[in-house]
Amino acid sequence: MWGEEAMSDAYYPPELEKDIRLHFAQYDKFAAKVLTEFRELQAEANKLWQSNNRLQQENAQLHQQITAGVGSRAEAWENVYTHKGDREVHGVAVRADSKVAASVDWCGRLTLLDLEQVTPKQWRPPQTVTLPSTGQSTGLYAVAFAKTVPSILGVAAADNNVYLCDSVTGEKKDTFSVVDTDTATAIPKAHRDEVNGLDFHHSQNVMCTASDDQRCLIWDFKERTVLRQLDHHSQVYSCTFFSSSVPMQFNIATCAKHAISVYDMRTCKTVTHVPDAHNDDIIGLDFSAANGFLASGSDDGTISLWDHRNWKLFKTIDTRNLEGLTGNSVKRLRFSPDGNQLAAGCVTSCVLVYDGITEEAVGLPSRAISSPASDVCVFDVAWAEPQPGSKMLISGAHDKTTRIWAQ
């Protein structure tokens, strides 16, 4: 014992020696107690380590099972209605009240679908209207509902024009064009090449349009005037306003080739510019105020999430890592209204739906198969909530269909 060793070569008075022996005896007991507790903690740590190993193995097995079963999860989304058109569908949108969906196709037709009836046999016949063309092309690229005036929707066309239509009847109300049948209504600063996309501001009578003329125009659609012109170095494929519920409500994001730019629409000043955001053309952009992310989808097969607080890349999702999507390209994409899900149209006949879009993680996707045929491009997607707690997806594809999906 430590007490004996300490006293073996020393002489102390009897009383002091007694105290010293008592002290070392107590010290020995304390040391033995500490050693016992240490061994108990060591044993407990070993158990925790083994338990953690088991959890890691189980998690890896679960991840493999989910990854292997991504394709089989398509039953989570049921195709409840399919509208067959005459040409490729390039754009879809849903009105804010989720009662009406719109799609536009390459033969110049705007189709309105009533979403209030969710049982397939009770769907009302779709209303359709064909917009006139100036002669260059009848193709329609995109459609969007005005947020401040729900009775209006806008259509981006390949004939260089932007059309405003009635969201109930589909009747054309206005044309934003350089050349019009009535020269008095022509707009000199309007687009001079194909219009690829458009969006409406959340709280003002303002819309933005993206065009192959390398410009994004910001319009007062009530006054029929161009408020701002955002110049780019190549064709602009998409544009989106930021929600009025975030401090950057006057910002607008655009994509041109591989680059993403964010502007303050009040001054036209660049807030941020990412010249090499993707390795191929960026087709889709969408912003969610609910989670603070700007999402971009590209022909390089990736989806990128950008944090609007610092404009840093939060996460890149490579869709080509999924089974069967080796050569995938991502077209347009949309956040769900609550920001918890992200749907992306793909060239590989599917819509990818990612769950759990948060700052912590992005979940694995479930697929909503758009067509039984292979290599069908799903070009656009939109979300709807026709009933509280229910979600629907509308997809537009090159197999000439507008499909409605429900969970």
VOPAGU-2260 file (C-alpha; in pm, 1 decimal, decimal comma):
REM VOPAGU-2260
SITE   aa  ch    i         X         Y         Z
SITE  MET   A    0       0,0       0,0       0,0
SITE  TRP   A    1     103,5     356,3     -58,6
SITE  GLY   A    2     100,7     429,2     319,1
SITE  GLU   A    3     348,9     149,9     401,6
SITE  GLU   A    4     585,1     248,0     120,6
SITE  ALA   A    5     581,7     609,4     226,2
SITE  MET   A    6     677,7     523,3     584,4
SITE  SER   A    7     923,7     238,1     526,2
SITE  ASP   A    8    1240,6     450,4     541,9
SITE  ALA   A    9    1127,6     720,5     779,3
SITE  TYR   A   10    1085,7     760,3    1157,1
SITE  TYR   A   11     804,0     968,1    1305,6
SITE  PRO   A   12     682,5    1023,8    1661,8
SITE  PRO   A   13     408,2     769,9    1753,5
SITE  GLU   A   14     122,0    1021,4    1744,5
SITE  LEU   A   15     230,2    1167,7    1413,2
SITE  GLU   A   16     291,0     825,6    1268,9
SITE  LYS   A   17     -62,7     724,3    1367,4
SITE  ASP   A   18    -206,8    1030,8    1190,0
SITE  ILE   A   19       5,4     967,1     881,2
SITE  ARG   A   20    -104,6     601,3     864,5
SITE  LEU   A   21    -468,9     705,3     900,2
SITE  HIS   A   22    -425,2     965,3     625,5
SITE  PHE   A   23    -271,8     720,7     378,7
SITE  ALA   A   24    -532,3     458,4     460,8
SITE  GLN   A   25    -807,3     705,7     371,2
SITE  TYR   A   26    -616,9     802,4      57,3
SITE  ASP   A   27    -589,5     437,2     -46,6
SITE  LYS   A   28    -965,0     392,1      -4,5
SITE  PHE   A   29   -1032,6     706,2    -208,7
SITE  ALA   A   30    -794,1     593,7    -485,4
SITE  ALA   A   31    -958,2     250,6    -496,4
SITE  LYS   A   32   -1302,9     412,3    -521,1
SITE  VAL   A   33   -1186,3     639,1    -806,9
SITE  LEU   A   34   -1034,4     343,0    -988,5
SITE  THR   A   35   -1358,1     146,0    -953,1
SITE  GLU   A   36   -1566,5     435,2   -1084,7
SITE  PHE   A   37   -1324,7     482,2   -1374,7
SITE  ARG   A   38   -1356,7     116,5   -1469,9
SITE  GLU   A   39   -1736,6     143,1   -1451,5
SITE  LEU   A   40   -1733,1     450,6   -1676,8
SITE  GLN   A   41   -1495,6     273,6   -1912,8
SITE  ALA   A   42   -1733,2     -21,0   -1934,3
SITE  GLU   A   43   -2029,0     211,1   -1994,9
SITE  ALA   A   44   -1835,9     394,1   -2269,7
SITE  ASN   A   45   -1758,6      60,9   -2431,9
SITE  LYS   A   46   -2129,9     -27,6   -2431,1
SITE  LEU   A   47   -2215,4     310,9   -2586,1
SITE  TRP   A   48   -1947,8     263,0   -2851,0
SITE  GLN   A   49   -2089,1     -79,4   -2941,5
SITE  SER   A   50   -2441,5      63,0   -2948,5
SITE  ASN   A   51   -2331,7     348,6   -3174,4
SITE  ASN   A   52   -2169,4     100,0   -3411,8
SITE  ARG   A   53   -2492,4     -97,9   -3429,9
SITE  LEU   A   54   -2693,1     219,5   -3501,7
SITE  GLN   A   55   -2450,9     320,9   -3776,4
SITE  GLN   A   56   -2482,9     -21,6   -3936,9
SITE  GLU   A   57   -2862,8      -9,3   -3914,2
SITE  ASN   A   58   -2865,8     342,5   -4058,8
SITE  ALA   A   59   -2646,0     233,9   -4350,8
SITE  GLN   A   60   -2873,9     -63,1   -4419,1
SITE  LEU   A   61   -3182,0     161,8   -4404,9
SITE  HIS   A   62   -3018,2     410,9   -4641,1
SITE  GLN   A   63   -2943,7     131,4   -4889,0
SITE  GLN   A   64   -3300,9       6,0   -4867,3
SITE  ILE   A   65   -3444,0     355,0   -4927,7
SITE  THR   A   66   -3204,0     424,0   -5214,4
SITE  ALA   A   67   -3281,6      90,4   -5376,5
SITE  GLY   A   68   -3652,1     152,5   -5337,3
SITE  VAL   A   69   -3671,5     508,7   -5470,0
SITE  GLY   A   70   -3840,7     393,0   -5789,8
SITE  SER   A   71   -4092,4     181,4   -5599,9
SITE  ARG   A   72   -4201,7     483,4   -5394,9
SITE  ALA   A   73   -4386,7     620,0   -5698,9
SITE  GLU   A   74   -4711,8     486,4   -5554,3
SITE  ALA   A   75   -4694,4     775,6   -5305,7
SITE  TRP   A   76   -4799,4     997,7   -5596,6
SITE  GLU   A   77   -5101,4     884,8   -5795,7
SITE  ASN   A   78   -5177,2    1020,0   -6141,7
SITE  VAL   A   79   -5541,2    1124,9   -6089,9
SITE  TYR   A   80   -5593,9    1305,6   -6420,2
SITE  THR   A   81   -5419,7    1341,2   -6756,3
SITE  HIS   A   82   -5503,4    1600,4   -7018,5
SITE  LYS   A   83   -5375,4    1509,0   -7364,1
SITE  GLY   A   84   -5293,3    1794,3   -7599,9
SITE  ASP   A   85   -5168,7    1826,2   -7955,9
SITE  ARG   A   86   -4809,6    1937,7   -7892,8
SITE  GLU   A   87   -4539,7    1945,5   -7625,8
SITE  VAL   A   88   -4634,4    2113,5   -7296,3
SITE  HIS   A   89   -4372,7    2364,2   -7178,5
SITE  GLY   A   90   -4534,7    2549,3   -6889,3
SITE  VAL   A   91   -4773,3    2486,1   -6599,6
SITE  ALA   A   92   -4891,9    2704,4   -6312,2
SITE  VAL   A   93   -5150,8    2707,0   -6033,1
SITE  ARG   A   94   -5361,5    3000,3   -5915,2
SITE  ALA   A   95   -5302,5    3111,3   -5555,5
SITE  ASP   A   96   -5635,7    2967,5   -5440,3
SITE  SER   A   97   -5544,3    2627,1   -5593,5
SITE  LYS   A   98   -5875,8    2615,6   -5779,7
SITE  VAL   A   99   -5736,3    2650,3   -6131,3
SITE  ALA   A  100   -5428,5    2511,5   -6305,7
SITE  ALA   A  101   -5299,1    2636,6   -6640,1
SITE  SER   A  102   -5075,2    2476,6   -6900,2
SITE  VAL   A  103   -4932,8    2605,7   -7229,0
SITE  ASP   A  104   -4806,4    2402,6   -7523,4
SITE  TRP   A  105   -4613,3    2435,0   -7845,8
SITE  CYS   A  106   -4918,2    2475,0   -8069,3
SITE  GLY   A  107   -5008,7    2800,9   -7896,3
SITE  ARG   A  108   -5282,8    2665,0   -7672,8
SITE  LEU   A  109   -5353,3    2779,5   -7319,7
SITE  THR   A  110   -5543,3    2513,5   -7122,6
SITE  LEU   A  111   -5725,7    2581,7   -6795,0
SITE  LEU   A  112   -5802,5    2291,8   -6559,2
SITE  ASP   A  113   -6052,5    2303,5   -6272,5
SITE  LEU   A  114   -5885,8    2161,7   -5957,6
SITE  GLU   A  115   -6187,5    2178,0   -5727,3
SITE  GLN   A  116   -6296,5    1826,0   -5824,7
SITE  VAL   A  117   -6027,5    1583,4   -5709,7
SITE  THR   A  118   -6198,5    1254,2   -5803,2
SITE  PRO   A  119   -6092,4    1156,2   -6156,9
SITE  LYS   A  120   -6446,8    1067,1   -6275,0
SITE  GLN   A  121   -6575,9    1404,6   -6160,2
SITE  TRP   A  122   -6324,3    1623,8   -6337,1
SITE  ARG   A  123   -6484,7    1895,3   -6542,0
SITE  PRO   A  124   -6384,4    1924,9   -6908,8
SITE  PRO   A  125   -6085,4    2160,1   -6941,9
SITE  GLN   A  126   -6133,7    2499,6   -7095,0
SITE  THR   A  127   -5896,1    2574,6   -7380,0
SITE  VAL   A  128   -5810,5    2879,8   -7584,9
SITE  THR   A  129   -5558,3    2923,6   -7865,3
SITE  LEU   A  130   -5365,0    3247,4   -7862,3
SITE  PRO   A  131   -5293,4    3423,4   -8193,9
SITE  SER   A  132   -4939,9    3446,8   -8328,7
SITE  THR   A  133   -4749,6    3718,1   -8512,7
SITE  GLY   A  134   -4627,1    3455,9   -8756,3
SITE  GLN   A  135   -4283,3    3359,5   -8621,2
SITE  SER   A  136   -4390,5    3071,2   -8401,7
SITE  THR   A  137   -4698,9    2966,7   -8211,9
SITE  GLY   A  138   -4505,4    2804,5   -7928,4
SITE  LEU   A  139   -4577,9    2904,9   -7569,8
SITE  TYR   A  140   -4295,1    2864,9   -7318,1
SITE  ALA   A  141   -4430,5    2957,3   -6976,8
SITE  VAL   A  142   -4739,3    3062,5   -6782,1
SITE  ALA   A  143   -4790,1    3232,4   -6443,0
SITE  PHE   A  144   -5081,5    3374,5   -6244,9
SITE  ALA   A  145   -5072,6    3735,8   -6127,1
SITE  LYS   A  146   -5057,0    3735,7   -5747,2
SITE  THR   A  147   -5215,4    4077,3   -5694,2
SITE  VAL   A  148   -5487,0    4021,6   -5957,8
SITE  PRO   A  149   -5579,1    3648,5   -5951,0
SITE  SER   A  150   -5812,4    3692,3   -6247,8
SITE  ILE   A  151   -5510,0    3754,8   -6472,8
SITE  LEU   A  152   -5244,5    3515,0   -6594,0
SITE  GLY   A  153   -4943,9    3584,2   -6814,0
SITE  VAL   A  154   -4806,7    3374,9   -7099,5
SITE  ALA   A  155   -4454,2    3389,1   -7244,4
SITE  ALA   A  156   -4442,2    3313,9   -7616,7
SITE  ALA   A  157   -4189,5    3225,8   -7885,0
SITE  ASP   A  158   -4331,8    3501,1   -8108,8
SITE  ASN   A  159   -4154,5    3758,1   -7884,9
SITE  ASN   A  160   -4478,0    3853,5   -7710,4
SITE  VAL   A  161   -4613,8    3838,5   -7357,5
SITE  TYR   A  162   -4989,4    3785,2   -7330,5
SITE  LEU   A  163   -5223,5    3859,3   -7043,2
SITE  CYS   A  164   -5534,1    3639,4   -7028,4
SITE  ASP   A  165   -5842,7    3591,7   -6813,8
SITE  SER   A  166   -5773,3    3313,9   -6563,4
SITE  VAL   A  167   -6134,7    3193,1   -6574,8
SITE  THR   A  168   -6223,2    3203,4   -6944,5
SITE  GLY   A  169   -5875,8    3208,2   -7098,7
SITE  GLU   A  170   -5973,3    3510,0   -7308,7
SITE  LYS   A  171   -5678,1    3722,3   -7421,1
SITE  LYS   A  172   -5686,8    4062,9   -7251,5
SITE  ASP   A  173   -5361,6    4231,1   -7353,3
SITE  THR   A  174   -5046,9    4186,5   -7560,9
SITE  PHE   A  175   -4705,7    4322,0   -7464,3
SITE  SER   A  176   -4530,6    4353,3   -7797,8
SITE  VAL   A  177   -4295,5    4574,6   -7999,3
SITE  VAL   A  178   -4531,5    4546,2   -8295,9
SITE  ASP   A  179   -4905,8    4524,5   -8255,0
SITE  THR   A  180   -5198,4    4539,1   -8492,7
SITE  ASP   A  181   -5275,9    4869,7   -8330,1
SITE  THR   A  182   -4952,0    5069,8   -8340,6
SITE  ALA   A  183   -5081,0    5288,5   -8060,0
SITE  THR   A  184   -5062,5    4993,0   -7821,9
SITE  ALA   A  185   -4714,1    4879,0   -7925,7
SITE  ILE   A  186   -4442,9    4901,0   -7658,0
SITE  PRO   A  187   -4106,0    5015,4   -7802,5
SITE  LYS   A  188   -3899,4    4858,7   -7522,8
SITE  ALA   A  189   -4074,3    4520,3   -7537,9
SITE  HIS   A  190   -3885,1    4200,2   -7617,3
SITE  ARG   A  191   -3738,8    4143,9   -7963,7
SITE  ASP   A  192   -3679,7    3769,2   -7934,7
SITE  GLU   A  193   -3842,9    3461,6   -7783,4
SITE  VAL   A  194   -3972,9    3506,0   -7428,1
SITE  ASN   A  195   -3870,5    3210,1   -7210,3
SITE  GLY   A  196   -4018,3    3277,2   -6868,3
SITE  LEU   A  197   -4207,9    3518,0   -6645,8
SITE  ASP   A  198   -4310,7    3579,1   -6286,7
SITE  PHE   A  199   -4537,9    3818,5   -6095,7
SITE  HIS   A  200   -4449,7    4018,2   -5784,7
SITE  HIS   A  201   -4623,9    3918,3   -5461,7
SITE  SER   A  202   -4748,6    4262,9   -5357,3
SITE  GLN   A  203   -4720,6    4497,5   -5657,2
SITE  ASN   A  204   -4873,9    4507,8   -6006,6
SITE  VAL   A  205   -4537,8    4415,9   -6153,2
SITE  MET   A  206   -4417,2    4126,0   -6365,3
SITE  CYS   A  207   -4075,2    4021,9   -6492,4
SITE  THR   A  208   -3999,7    3845,6   -6821,2
SITE  ALA   A  209   -3689,3    3662,4   -6948,0
SITE  SER   A  210   -3597,5    3652,1   -7316,4
SITE  ASP   A  211   -3349,7    3532,3   -7575,7
SITE  ASP   A  212   -3283,6    3901,8   -7648,6
SITE  GLN   A  213   -3048,0    3884,7   -7345,9
SITE  ARG   A  214   -3272,8    4099,4   -7131,9
SITE  CYS   A  215   -3498,3    4061,7   -6832,0
SITE  LEU   A  216   -3770,0    4324,6   -6834,4
SITE  ILE   A  217   -3967,3    4446,0   -6532,3
SITE  TRP   A  218   -4313,3    4571,3   -6622,3
SITE  ASP   A  219   -4599,0    4758,6   -6464,3
SITE  PHE   A  220   -4862,6    4536,8   -6624,5
SITE  LYS   A  221   -5146,4    4771,1   -6533,0
SITE  GLU   A  222   -4981,7    5073,9   -6696,7
SITE  ARG   A  223   -4827,4    4863,4   -6979,6
SITE  THR   A  224   -4483,2    5016,4   -6931,3
SITE  VAL   A  225   -4130,2    4880,0   -6891,4
SITE  LEU   A  226   -3998,0    4994,8   -6553,2
SITE  ARG   A  227   -3652,3    4836,7   -6560,7
SITE  GLN   A  228   -3424,6    4657,9   -6806,1
SITE  LEU   A  229   -3167,8    4406,6   -6678,5
SITE  ASP   A  230   -2905,6    4336,1   -6944,2
SITE  HIS   A  231   -2723,5    4001,7   -6968,6
SITE  HIS   A  232   -2447,0    3857,9   -7187,3
SITE  SER   A  233   -2655,7    3568,5   -7318,4
SITE  GLN   A  234   -3011,7    3441,7   -7344,2
SITE  VAL   A  235   -3209,4    3466,0   -7019,5
SITE  TYR   A  236   -3400,8    3146,9   -6945,8
SITE  SER   A  237   -3582,3    3220,5   -6622,0
SITE  CYS   A  238   -3658,2    3492,8   -6367,6
SITE  THR   A  239   -3826,1    3496,6   -6028,6
SITE  PHE   A  240   -3918,6    3756,5   -5769,0
SITE  PHE   A  241   -3836,8    3717,1   -5402,0
SITE  SER   A  242   -4132,7    3692,2   -5167,7
SITE  SER   A  243   -4256,8    4006,4   -4997,2
SITE  SER   A  244   -4228,1    3823,0   -4663,5
SITE  VAL   A  245   -3847,0    3850,2   -4664,4
SITE  PRO   A  246   -3634,6    4167,2   -4628,9
SITE  MET   A  247   -3516,3    4127,6   -4990,5
SITE  GLN   A  248   -3865,6    4158,4   -5136,3
SITE  PHE   A  249   -3747,7    4391,5   -5412,4
SITE  ASN   A  250   -3489,4    4143,5   -5539,1
SITE  ILE   A  251   -3519,8    3944,3   -5857,1
SITE  ALA   A  252   -3310,8    3641,7   -5962,0
SITE  THR   A  253   -3230,8    3550,9   -6321,8
SITE  CYS   A  254   -3038,6    3274,8   -6495,3
SITE  ALA   A  255   -2852,7    3296,9   -6824,4
SITE  LYS   A  256   -2645,8    3003,2   -6951,8
SITE  HIS   A  257   -2436,4    2889,1   -6650,1
SITE  ALA   A  258   -2479,3    3204,6   -6441,9
SITE  ILE   A  259   -2719,0    3322,5   -6171,8
SITE  SER   A  260   -2765,6    3691,0   -6096,9
SITE  VAL   A  261   -2964,8    3866,9   -5826,6
SITE  TYR   A  262   -3068,2    4230,5   -5872,0
SITE  ASP   A  263   -3234,6    4499,6   -5667,0
SITE  MET   A  264   -3515,4    4588,0   -5906,8
SITE  ARG   A  265   -3545,4    4940,0   -5762,7
SITE  THR   A  266   -3195,9    5039,0   -5872,8
SITE  CYS   A  267   -3096,8    4763,0   -6119,0
SITE  LYS   A  268   -2783,1    4711,8   -5910,5
SITE  THR   A  269   -2639,8    4362,0   -5886,5
SITE  VAL   A  270   -2675,9    4208,7   -5540,0
SITE  THR   A  271   -2475,9    3899,3   -5631,5
SITE  HIS   A  272   -2352,7    3724,9   -5945,1
SITE  VAL   A  273   -2238,3    3362,7   -5971,2
SITE  PRO   A  274   -2084,6    3318,4   -6319,0
SITE  ASP   A  275   -2032,6    2941,2   -6292,7
SITE  ALA   A  276   -2324,2    2831,5   -6079,5
SITE  HIS   A  277   -2364,0    2519,4   -6297,0
SITE  ASN   A  278   -2170,0    2339,7   -6567,6
SITE  ASP   A  279   -2451,4    2358,5   -6822,2
SITE  ASP   A  280   -2753,5    2573,6   -6902,4
SITE  ILE   A  281   -2968,3    2671,4   -6603,0
SITE  ILE   A  282   -3334,5    2633,2   -6692,1
SITE  GLY   A  283   -3526,0    2662,1   -6364,7
SITE  LEU   A  284   -3521,7    2906,1   -6072,3
SITE  ASP   A  285   -3746,8    2930,2   -5768,5
SITE  PHE   A  286   -3726,9    3106,9   -5433,5
SITE  SER   A  287   -3891,5    2999,7   -5108,1
SITE  ALA   A  288   -3935,9    3252,7   -4830,0
SITE  ALA   A  289   -4031,8    2964,8   -4599,2
SITE  ASN   A  290   -3680,3    2818,3   -4597,9
SITE  GLY   A  291   -3475,3    3106,5   -4742,4
SITE  PHE   A  292   -3334,8    2911,4   -5035,8
SITE  LEU   A  293   -3304,7    2997,6   -5401,3
SITE  ALA   A  294   -3312,1    2673,6   -5602,3
SITE  SER   A  295   -3160,1    2634,7   -5948,6
SITE  GLY   A  296   -3191,3    2338,6   -6183,2
SITE  SER   A  297   -2956,4    2270,2   -6472,5
SITE  ASP   A  298   -2900,0    2053,7   -6776,3
SITE  ASP   A  299   -2590,0    1926,1   -6595,1
SITE  GLY   A  300   -2827,4    1713,2   -6386,3
SITE  THR   A  301   -2780,6    1901,8   -6060,1
SITE  ILE   A  302   -3001,0    2106,8   -5830,9
SITE  SER   A  303   -2833,6    2376,9   -5623,1
SITE  LEU   A  304   -2970,7    2543,8   -5310,8
SITE  TRP   A  305   -2840,8    2895,1   -5236,6
SITE  ASP   A  306   -2877,2    3062,1   -4897,2
SITE  HIS   A  307   -3012,9    3412,8   -4952,7
SITE  ARG   A  308   -2854,5    3541,7   -4629,4
SITE  ASN   A  309   -2497,0    3511,5   -4758,0
SITE  TRP   A  310   -2541,2    3382,1   -5115,5
SITE  LYS   A  311   -2326,0    3080,1   -5042,4
SITE  LEU   A  312   -2401,7    2740,2   -5191,5
SITE  PHE   A  313   -2580,8    2537,8   -4923,3
SITE  LYS   A  314   -2607,9    2208,2   -5107,1
SITE  THR   A  315   -2575,9    2051,1   -5451,0
SITE  ILE   A  316   -2801,5    1757,3   -5534,0
SITE  ASP   A  317   -2669,3    1541,0   -5817,5
SITE  THR   A  318   -2974,8    1366,8   -5963,8
SITE  ARG   A  319   -2753,6    1153,9   -6187,8
SITE  ASN   A  320   -2645,9     953,4   -5883,2
SITE  LEU   A  321   -2994,4     799,6   -5870,2
SITE  GLU   A  322   -3055,8     464,2   -6031,3
SITE  GLY   A  323   -3172,9     501,5   -6390,3
SITE  LEU   A  324   -3095,1     875,5   -6410,7
SITE  THR   A  325   -2735,2     861,6   -6536,0
SITE  GLY   A  326   -2796,1    1107,2   -6820,2
SITE  ASN   A  327   -3057,3    1319,2   -6644,1
SITE  SER   A  328   -3107,3    1692,4   -6694,4
SITE  VAL   A  329   -3317,1    1911,1   -6464,7
SITE  LYS   A  330   -3561,2    2157,1   -6618,0
SITE  ARG   A  331   -3793,8    2377,4   -6411,7
SITE  LEU   A  332   -3843,3    2327,1   -6039,7
SITE  ARG   A  333   -4077,8    2454,5   -5769,0
SITE  PHE   A  334   -4086,5    2466,8   -5388,9
SITE  SER   A  335   -4406,4    2358,7   -5217,1
SITE  PRO   A  336   -4591,4    2649,4   -5047,8
SITE  ASP   A  337   -4457,4    2548,0   -4704,2
SITE  GLY   A  338   -4102,1    2517,2   -4837,9
SITE  ASN   A  339   -4064,1    2160,6   -4710,4
SITE  GLN   A  340   -4060,9    1995,7   -5052,0
SITE  LEU   A  341   -3901,0    2062,9   -5387,1
SITE  ALA   A  342   -4029,0    1917,7   -5715,4
SITE  ALA   A  343   -3813,6    1909,4   -6027,5
SITE  GLY   A  344   -3905,8    1816,8   -6383,1
SITE  CYS   A  345   -3650,8    1593,2   -6555,2
SITE  VAL   A  346   -3574,9    1472,3   -6906,9
SITE  THR   A  347   -3586,2    1111,2   -6786,1
SITE  SER   A  348   -3966,7    1083,6   -6776,7
SITE  CYS   A  349   -4005,7    1173,5   -6411,7
SITE  VAL   A  350   -4069,3    1437,8   -6151,8
SITE  LEU   A  351   -3833,9    1416,4   -5853,7
SITE  VAL   A  352   -3987,8    1524,5   -5522,9
SITE  TYR   A  353   -3741,7    1598,8   -5243,3
SITE  ASP   A  354   -3873,0    1600,4   -4887,1
SITE  GLY   A  355   -3731,3    1777,4   -4583,3
SITE  ILE   A  356   -3578,7    2085,6   -4745,5
SITE  THR   A  357   -3427,5    2241,4   -4432,6
SITE  GLU   A  358   -3097,4    2382,5   -4316,8
SITE  GLU   A  359   -3011,3    2041,3   -4174,2
SITE  ALA   A  360   -3080,1    1803,1   -4459,8
SITE  VAL   A  361   -3240,3    1729,6   -4792,7
SITE  GLY   A  362   -3432,0    1404,9   -4803,2
SITE  LEU   A  363   -3418,9    1136,4   -5067,9
SITE  PRO   A  364   -3663,3    1186,0   -5353,9
SITE  SER   A  365   -3980,8    1002,0   -5436,7
SITE  ARG   A  366   -4061,1     985,8   -5805,7
SITE  ALA   A  367   -4385,1    1073,5   -5977,7
SITE  ILE   A  368   -4349,9     903,0   -6314,7
SITE  SER   A  369   -4481,9    1132,7   -6585,7
SITE  SER   A  370   -4502,1     890,8   -6875,8
SITE  PRO   A  371   -4466,5     516,8   -6932,8
SITE  ALA   A  372   -4256,7     601,1   -7237,5
SITE  SER   A  373   -3883,5     642,5   -7192,7
SITE  ASP   A  374   -3689,0     964,4   -7239,5
SITE  VAL   A  375   -3986,1    1198,1   -7211,4
SITE  CYS   A  376   -3890,5    1545,2   -7092,8
SITE  VAL   A  377   -4099,4    1679,4   -6804,4
SITE  PHE   A  378   -4039,2    2050,1   -6853,4
SITE  ASP   A  379   -4238,8    2221,0   -6579,2
SITE  VAL   A  380   -4404,3    2149,3   -6243,0
SITE  ALA   A  381   -4636,9    2335,1   -6005,3
SITE  TRP   A  382   -4786,9    2273,1   -5660,5
SITE  ALA   A  383   -5150,0    2295,1   -5552,8
SITE  GLU   A  384   -5332,6    2261,1   -5219,9
SITE  PRO   A  385   -5700,5    2222,9   -5315,9
SITE  GLN   A  386   -5791,3    2112,1   -4962,9
SITE  PRO   A  387   -5627,5    2180,7   -4624,7
SITE  GLY   A  388   -5353,5    1925,8   -4562,2
SITE  SER   A  389   -5357,9    1789,3   -4916,7
SITE  LYS   A  390   -5094,6    1846,5   -5182,4
SITE  MET   A  391   -5108,6    1799,9   -5554,8
SITE  LEU   A  392   -4852,6    1827,6   -5832,3
SITE  ILE   A  393   -4914,8    1941,9   -6188,0
SITE  SER   A  394   -4658,0    1843,8   -6449,3
SITE  GLY   A  395   -4622,4    1942,8   -6812,8
SITE  ALA   A  396   -4424,5    1719,3   -7046,6
SITE  HIS   A  397   -4313,0    1672,8   -7404,2
SITE  ASP   A  398   -4540,5    1370,2   -7441,0
SITE  LYS   A  399   -4815,6    1633,2   -7495,0
SITE  THR   A  400   -4967,3    1577,3   -7151,2
SITE  THR   A  401   -5056,0    1784,1   -6848,7
SITE  ARG   A  402   -5075,8    1543,0   -6555,1
SITE  ILE   A  403   -5218,7    1598,1   -6209,6
SITE  TRP   A  404   -5076,4    1396,5   -5921,2
SITE  ALA   A  405   -5211,0    1348,3   -5568,4
SITE  GLN   A  406   -5075,4    1176,7   -5259,0
